[in-house]
Amino acid sequence: MGISSALNRRCLIPAKGFYEWNEKKEKFRFTGTEELIYLGGFFHGQTEGFDEFMIMTKPPVELVAPIHNRMPVVIPADQAIDFLYSTETAIKIMNENRVALKKELIQGEKQVSFIV
């Protein structure tokens, strides 16, 4: 999946949050101020089997930076539709750091699988 997919096949992945690990292998959960956050991604439809998608990443915001050098592109809920349908807005959002997140250190918790 290349630049064409990023520009023309954008999608939103609803999530309760995302995880990042630091160099000490400590696990942190990042959540939004609302119940759901939207991660920016792009998809590629398949003629057979399952469609594929990838979550876009970017340099971290200040809260995430001490933990990891990348983070998902988090789309503000009020800009979700524009992210999908306006390439200019999508590029602007990907370059912004307008996201309010909360950080929590997770100790002794197994990662949850969302595949049923």
Secondary structure, 3 states (H helix, E strand, C coil): CCHHHHHHCEEEEEECCEEEECCCCCEEEEEECCCCEEEEEEEECCCCCCCEEEECEECCCCCCCCCCCCEECEECHHHHHHHHHCHHHHHHHHHCCCCCEEEEEECCCCCCCCCC
